[in-house]
Amino acid sequence: MTMTNQPRVLVVDDEQNIRLTLNALLSRAGYAVTTAATGEEAVELFERESFDLMLVDLQMPGMKGMEVVAKVREAGHDAIIIVLTGHGSLDSAIEGIRYGIFDYLLKTSDPNQILARVAAGLEERAARRRQSDLLGTIGAAVQELTGGKVTVTPPVSAPPAATPPSSSTTTEPTGRILTIGPLTLDTWHQTATLNGRSLNLTPTEFRLLLCLAEHAGQMLSYTQLVRCAQGYETTDLEAGELIKPHIHHLRQKIEPEPSAPRYLLNVRGKGYILQI
């Protein structure tokens, strides 16, 4: 977080009513809000100031939302990013997931849903900072005790080794570790491996995969997946549109042939099954 007690939030949208609405909503919730009407203005603001979280419209005249995200990441900023999008453009949000986008929301989302996702994003950022500070403190203490150089590396790239299951369809929860055949999920560090290969998942992708893994072999509907992975209720139509881009990108990371999936199976018009 920043030095002030109020988390700093940047709202980027070319529609004035959206900016005013989000400014009022987030200000009432206790956040320090800055708004930008264009992508170019948002990038300039990041050059002068720091923000904890950015809400950015996907489709804007001039610099598009994904271009803003790319510029912010290229400049080394670690702000949590939530993309705002409309029904017709959800598929294009997939492009931004590789930039570490925390989540994306429909512009028609309930205000409580927006506040919930903003709070979740800021808590995740705070948790990362706490872990980094703790590891730095531990490293300094060990160095002082030993009189030598010690580097403490965060355990985020690969989870602890798990004992291989006796059956490829057996689920073996061991506290924070969930193992299903070749898939291992570390719920504490939010890391995953498949066949010993570390998966580079976004927070939403990890939660989605965990939900499916906890019900491996069972179909989860679109609404069940949104409720489990994103924490709110929505209609079947909206849930399907919200989940499909995440499934698409998840398949790119876990399937040997994403165009012919063998793990993440679709039940047309209803939901998905994880079959490991």
C-alpha positions as CSV (number, residue, x, y, z in Angstrom):
1,M,0.0,0.0,0.0
2,T,1.0,3.7,-0.2
3,M,2.1,5.7,2.8
4,T,-1.4,7.1,3.4
5,N,-4.1,5.0,5.2
6,Q,-6.3,5.3,2.2
7,P,-5.6,2.9,-0.7
8,R,-5.2,5.0,-3.9
9,V,-7.5,4.0,-6.8
10,L,-7.4,5.3,-10.4
11,V,-10.6,5.1,-12.5
12,V,-10.0,5.3,-16.2
13,D,-13.1,5.7,-18.5
14,D,-14.1,8.0,-21.3
15,E,-17.7,8.1,-20.1
16,Q,-18.2,10.9,-17.6
17,N,-21.2,9.2,-15.9
18,I,-19.1,6.1,-15.2
19,R,-16.2,8.1,-13.8
20,L,-18.6,10.1,-11.5
21,T,-20.4,7.0,-10.4
22,L,-17.3,5.0,-9.5
23,N,-15.7,8.0,-7.9
24,A,-18.6,8.5,-5.6
25,L,-19.0,4.7,-4.9
26,L,-15.3,4.2,-4.1
27,S,-14.9,7.5,-2.2
28,R,-17.8,6.5,0.1
29,A,-16.0,3.2,0.7
30,G,-12.9,5.0,2.0
31,Y,-10.6,5.0,-1.0
32,A,-8.6,8.0,-2.4
33,V,-9.9,8.1,-5.9
34,T,-8.4,9.8,-9.0
35,T,-10.1,9.7,-12.4
36,A,-8.8,9.9,-16.0
37,A,-10.9,10.4,-19.1
38,T,-8.4,8.9,-21.5
39,G,-5.8,6.2,-21.6
40,E,-3.1,8.8,-22.4
41,E,-4.1,10.7,-19.2
42,A,-3.9,7.6,-17.1
43,V,-0.4,6.8,-18.3
44,E,0.7,10.3,-17.6
45,L,-0.7,10.0,-14.1
46,F,1.3,6.9,-13.4
47,E,4.4,8.7,-14.5
48,R,3.9,11.2,-11.6
49,E,2.1,9.2,-9.0
50,S,1.6,5.7,-7.6
51,F,-1.7,3.8,-7.3
52,D,-2.7,0.7,-5.5
53,L,-5.4,-0.3,-8.0
54,M,-6.7,0.8,-11.4
55,L,-10.1,0.3,-12.8
56,V,-9.8,0.7,-16.6
57,D,-12.4,0.6,-19.4
58,L,-11.5,-1.9,-22.1
59,Q,-12.9,0.2,-25.1
60,M,-12.0,3.9,-25.2
61,P,-11.2,6.3,-28.0
62,G,-7.5,6.7,-28.7
63,M,-5.4,4.5,-26.3
64,K,-7.4,1.4,-25.5
65,G,-7.6,-0.2,-22.1
66,M,-5.2,-3.0,-22.9
67,E,-2.7,-0.4,-24.2
68,V,-2.9,1.4,-20.9
69,V,-2.3,-1.9,-19.0
70,A,0.7,-2.7,-21.2
71,K,2.2,0.8,-20.6
72,V,1.7,0.6,-16.9
73,R,3.3,-2.9,-16.6
74,E,6.2,-1.9,-18.9
75,A,6.9,1.0,-16.6
76,G,7.2,-1.5,-13.7
77,H,4.0,-0.6,-11.7
78,D,2.5,-3.4,-9.7
79,A,-1.0,-1.9,-9.2
80,I,-3.8,-4.3,-9.1
81,I,-5.8,-4.0,-12.4
82,I,-9.5,-4.6,-12.9
83,V,-10.8,-4.2,-16.4
84,L,-14.3,-2.8,-17.0
85,T,-16.0,-4.2,-20.1
86,G,-19.4,-4.6,-21.8
87,H,-21.2,-7.7,-22.9
88,G,-20.0,-7.5,-26.5
89,S,-16.3,-7.3,-25.8
90,L,-15.6,-9.9,-23.1
91,D,-13.6,-12.2,-25.4
92,S,-11.1,-9.4,-26.0
93,A,-10.3,-9.2,-22.3
94,I,-8.4,-12.5,-22.7
95,E,-5.6,-10.4,-24.3
96,G,-4.9,-8.6,-21.0
97,I,-4.7,-11.6,-18.7
98,R,-1.0,-12.1,-19.6
99,Y,-0.4,-8.7,-18.1
100,G,-1.4,-10.0,-14.6
101,I,-4.9,-8.5,-14.6
102,F,-6.6,-9.4,-11.3
103,D,-10.1,-9.5,-12.7
104,Y,-12.6,-7.9,-15.1
105,L,-16.1,-6.8,-14.4
106,L,-19.2,-6.0,-16.5
107,K,-20.1,-2.3,-16.5
108,T,-23.5,-3.4,-15.4
109,S,-22.1,-5.2,-12.3
110,D,-23.9,-4.5,-9.0
111,P,-22.0,-1.8,-6.9
112,N,-21.5,-4.3,-4.1
113,Q,-19.8,-6.7,-6.6
114,I,-17.4,-3.9,-7.7
115,L,-16.6,-3.0,-4.1
116,A,-16.0,-6.7,-3.3
117,R,-13.6,-7.2,-6.1
118,V,-11.7,-4.0,-5.4
119,A,-11.4,-5.0,-1.7
120,A,-10.2,-8.5,-2.8
121,G,-7.6,-7.1,-5.2
122,L,-6.2,-4.7,-2.6
123,E,-6.1,-7.4,0.0
124,E,-4.1,-9.6,-2.4
125,R,-1.7,-6.7,-3.0
126,A,-1.3,-6.1,0.7
127,A,-0.7,-9.8,1.3
128,R,2.1,-9.9,-1.4
129,R,3.7,-6.8,0.3
130,R,3.5,-8.4,3.7
131,Q,5.1,-11.6,2.4
132,S,7.9,-9.7,0.7
133,D,8.6,-7.6,3.9
134,L,8.6,-10.8,6.1
135,L,11.0,-12.5,3.8
136,G,13.3,-9.5,3.8
137,T,13.2,-9.4,7.6
138,I,14.0,-13.1,7.8
139,G,16.9,-12.8,5.4
140,A,18.3,-9.8,7.3
141,A,18.0,-11.7,10.6
142,V,19.7,-14.9,9.2
143,Q,22.5,-12.8,7.7
144,E,23.1,-11.0,11.0
145,L,23.2,-14.4,12.9
146,T,25.5,-16.1,10.4
147,G,27.6,-13.1,9.3
148,G,27.2,-14.1,5.7
149,K,25.0,-13.3,2.8
150,V,21.7,-15.1,2.7
151,T,19.0,-14.8,0.0
152,V,15.5,-15.8,0.9
153,T,13.4,-16.6,-2.2
154,P,9.6,-16.5,-2.0
155,P,8.1,-19.9,-2.6
156,V,5.8,-18.8,-5.4
157,S,7.2,-20.5,-8.5
158,A,6.8,-24.1,-7.4
159,P,4.8,-25.8,-4.6
160,P,6.4,-28.3,-2.2
161,A,6.8,-31.7,-3.7
162,A,3.7,-33.9,-3.2
163,T,3.7,-37.7,-3.0
164,P,2.4,-39.1,-6.3
165,P,-1.1,-40.5,-6.0
166,S,-1.6,-44.2,-6.4
167,S,-4.4,-43.6,-8.9
168,S,-4.7,-40.9,-11.5
169,T,-8.3,-40.2,-10.4
170,T,-7.6,-40.0,-6.7
171,T,-7.8,-36.7,-4.9
172,E,-5.4,-36.4,-2.0
173,P,-5.8,-33.2,0.1
174,T,-2.9,-32.8,2.5
175,G,-3.7,-29.5,4.4
176,R,-3.0,-26.8,1.8
177,I,-2.1,-29.2,-1.0
178,L,-4.7,-30.7,-3.3
179,T,-3.4,-33.4,-5.7
180,I,-5.4,-34.9,-8.5
181,G,-3.4,-37.2,-10.7
182,P,-0.7,-35.1,-12.3
183,L,-2.2,-31.8,-11.1
184,T,-1.1,-30.3,-7.8
185,L,-2.6,-27.2,-6.3
186,D,-1.0,-25.3,-3.3
187,T,-3.9,-23.3,-1.8
188,W,-1.7,-21.4,0.6
189,H,0.7,-20.0,-2.1
190,Q,-1.9,-20.2,-4.9
191,T,0.5,-22.1,-7.1
192,A,-0.1,-25.1,-9.4
193,T,1.9,-27.7,-11.3
194,L,0.8,-30.2,-13.9
195,N,3.1,-33.2,-14.7
196,G,5.8,-31.4,-12.6
197,R,5.5,-28.2,-14.7
198,S,4.7,-24.9,-12.9
199,L,1.6,-23.2,-14.3
200,N,1.7,-19.4,-14.5
201,L,-1.9,-18.7,-13.5
202,T,-3.7,-15.4,-12.7
203,P,-5.5,-15.3,-9.3
204,T,-8.9,-15.8,-11.0
205,E,-7.5,-18.7,-13.1
206,F,-6.1,-20.4,-10.0
207,R,-9.5,-20.0,-8.1
208,L,-11.3,-21.4,-11.1
209,L,-9.0,-24.4,-11.4
210,L,-9.3,-25.0,-7.7
211,C,-13.1,-25.0,-7.8
212,L,-13.1,-27.5,-10.7
213,A,-10.4,-29.6,-9.0
214,E,-12.4,-29.8,-5.8
215,H,-15.3,-31.2,-7.8
216,A,-13.2,-33.2,-10.3
217,G,-15.4,-35.4,-12.6
218,Q,-18.5,-33.4,-11.8
219,M,-20.0,-30.7,-14.0
220,L,-20.1,-27.2,-12.5
221,S,-22.5,-24.8,-14.1
222,Y,-21.5,-21.3,-15.2
223,T,-23.2,-19.7,-12.2
224,Q,-21.5,-22.2,-9.8
225,L,-18.1,-21.3,-11.2
226,V,-18.7,-17.6,-10.9
227,R,-19.9,-18.0,-7.4
228,C,-17.0,-20.2,-6.4
229,A,-14.1,-18.4,-8.2
230,Q,-15.3,-14.8,-8.2
231,G,-17.6,-14.6,-5.2
232,Y,-20.8,-13.2,-6.5
233,E,-24.2,-14.1,-8.0
234,T,-25.1,-13.5,-11.6
235,T,-27.5,-14.7,-14.3
236,D,-26.7,-17.8,-16.4
237,L,-26.1,-15.7,-19.5
238,E,-23.7,-13.3,-17.7
239,A,-22.0,-16.1,-15.9
240,G,-21.3,-17.9,-19.2
241,E,-19.8,-14.8,-20.7
242,L,-17.7,-14.1,-17.6
243,I,-16.3,-17.6,-17.3
244,K,-15.6,-18.5,-21.0
245,P,-12.6,-16.2,-21.5
246,H,-10.9,-17.6,-18.3
247,I,-11.5,-21.2,-19.4
248,H,-10.1,-20.3,-22.9
249,H,-6.9,-18.9,-21.3
250,L,-6.7,-21.7,-18.7
251,R,-6.8,-24.3,-21.6
252,Q,-3.8,-22.5,-23.2
253,K,-1.8,-23.2,-20.1
254,I,-2.8,-26.8,-19.1
255,E,-4.0,-28.5,-22.3
256,P,-1.4,-30.3,-24.6
257,E,-3.7,-29.3,-27.5
258,P,-6.0,-26.4,-26.4
259,S,-8.1,-26.8,-29.5
260,A,-8.9,-30.4,-28.5
261,P,-9.1,-30.3,-24.7
262,R,-8.7,-33.4,-22.7
263,Y,-8.8,-32.0,-19.1
264,L,-11.2,-29.1,-19.2
265,L,-14.3,-30.4,-20.9
266,N,-17.3,-28.4,-22.0
267,V,-20.9,-29.4,-21.3
268,R,-22.5,-27.3,-24.1
269,G,-24.6,-24.5,-22.7
270,K,-24.3,-25.6,-19.1
271,G,-20.8,-25.6,-17.7
272,Y,-17.4,-27.4,-17.4
273,I,-15.9,-30.6,-16.0
274,L,-12.3,-31.1,-15.0
275,Q,-11.3,-34.7,-16.0
276,I,-7.8,-35.6,-14.9
